[in-house]
Amino acid sequence: MKIFLSWSGSASQKCAELLASWLLYFSDEIEPFVSSDSIRKGARGQTELKEQLDESSFGIACITRANIDAPWITFESGALSKEVDERKGQVVPFLLEGSHKDLETAGSPLRQFQSTRAHDEADVLKMVKTINAVLRESAHRHPDDTRVKNLFRKVWPELRDGLAAIDLTADSAEHGPPRRSPEELLEELSSLVREQINRITDLERAVDALRNGQANPPRKRTRFTGVYDESVRLVDPPADMSSADETE
């Protein structure tokens, strides 16, 4: 039984490679495929990927917030969902973080499938039992979850600890700047509001000074350089004041 593990980004890749080795505990008949280490040297990558997609009866997409809308994940997930659907197989979005709602919000083709939360022991067990059911059904054998449950309890700590060691921030750095906290956003918003108040206050003082007959009202600059152009007057000074200056 071939299982196609789809990934994009360093964190997702490590997850796929970890799952590929861990799933072998449950059956010698499982053949995981991860493009990072499963493509033969000298083979045409795209050709072999297509062949693996065609032959896989189960697919796992390793999802993070950073790669949820990555082009490669979208491509493989779309192709994988089509291929396995034709053979009544399964596709599982394996969520390293976030929830199924994130798939729906992003409009991912994976949103139609039941997802698995990577750090939820019970959820991962359900995925393993599903793999076992597909495997035994393809071999025309009755499902037997007893052995799977007992084995899962023994090997789950290995997967749990391996997943916990994956650095999810690495993918965030690759796909864009780090997300700012609500406190940081609030501080920036407050700073912008203060600047706007200062600018309005300075403008009101300048207008009041001109109304009171000052030819060159004092102008205060904020950190927004160029807000006021000292060479430009808002209005011409009163004629009598200009005449007085000439007389002096």
Residue pairs with C-beta under 8 A, 6 or more apart in sequence:
1 27
1 29
1 30
1 31
1 57
1 58
1 131
1 134
1 135
1 138
2 31
2 32
2 33
2 52
2 55
2 56
2 57
2 58
3 20
3 23
3 30
3 31
3 32
3 33
3 56
3 57
3 58
3 59
3 60
3 131
4 33
4 52
4 53
4 56
4 58
4 59
4 60
4 76
4 80
5 16
5 19
5 20
5 32
5 33
5 34
5 59
5 60
5 61
5 62
6 16
6 59
6 60
6 61
6 62
6 72
6 73
6 76
6 77
6 80
7 13
7 15
7 16
7 34
7 35
7 36
7 61
7 62
7 67
7 73
8 67
8 70
8 72
8 73
9 64
9 66
9 67
9 70
9 170
9 171
9 174
9 175
10 167
10 170
10 171
10 174
11 64
11 66
11 96
11 166
11 167
11 168
11 170
11 171
12 62
12 63
12 64
12 67
12 73
12 96
12 171
13 34
13 36
13 62
14 166
15 62
15 94
15 96
15 118
15 163
15 166
16 34
16 36
16 60
16 62
17 34
17 36
17 37
18 159
18 162
18 163
18 166
19 32
19 60
19 62
19 94
19 159
20 32
20 33
20 34
20 38
21 32
22 155
22 158
22 159
22 162
23 30
23 32
23 128
23 131
24 30
24 32
25 151
25 155
26 128
26 131
26 132
26 148
26 151
26 152
27 132
27 135
29 135
29 139
30 131
30 135
32 38
33 52
33 56
35 45
35 49
38 52
39 45
39 48
39 49
40 48
49 76
53 76
53 79
53 80
53 83
54 83
56 80
56 83
56 84
56 89
57 84
57 87
57 89
57 90
57 134
57 138
58 84
58 89
58 90
58 91
58 92
58 131
58 134
59 77
59 80
59 81
59 84
59 89
59 90
59 91
59 92
60 91
60 92
60 94
60 127
61 73
61 76
61 77
61 80
61 91
61 92
61 93
61 94
61 110
62 94
62 96
63 73
63 93
63 94
63 95
63 96
63 98
63 103
63 110
63 115
64 96
64 97
64 98
64 168
64 171
65 97
65 98
65 102
65 168
65 172
66 168
66 171
66 172
66 174
66 175
67 73
67 171
67 175
68 98
68 102
68 103
68 106
68 108
69 106
69 107
69 108
70 175
73 108
74 108
74 109
77 91
77 93
77 108
77 109
77 110
78 109
80 91
81 91
81 109
81 110
81 112
81 113
83 89
84 90
84 91
89 134
90 113
90 130
90 131
90 134
91 110
91 113
92 113
92 114
92 115
92 116
92 127
92 130
93 100
93 103
93 108
93 110
93 113
93 115
93 116
94 115
94 116
94 118
94 127
95 102
95 115
95 116
95 117
95 118
96 118
96 163
96 166
96 168
97 118
97 168
99 115
99 117
100 111
100 115
103 110
103 111
103 115
104 111
116 123
116 124
116 126
116 127
117 123
117 124
118 124
118 163
119 160
119 163
119 164
121 156
121 160
124 156
124 159
125 149
125 152
125 156
128 148
128 152
129 145
129 148
129 149
132 143
132 144
132 145
132 148
133 143
136 142
136 143
136 144
137 143
169 178
172 178
172 179
180 188
195 222
195 223
195 224
198 222
199 222
199 224
199 227
202 219
202 220
202 222
202 227
202 228
205 217
205 218
205 220
206 217
206 219
206 228
206 234
207 234
209 217
209 218
210 217
210 234
210 235
213 238
213 241
215 237
215 241
215 242
215 245
219 228
219 230
221 227
221 228
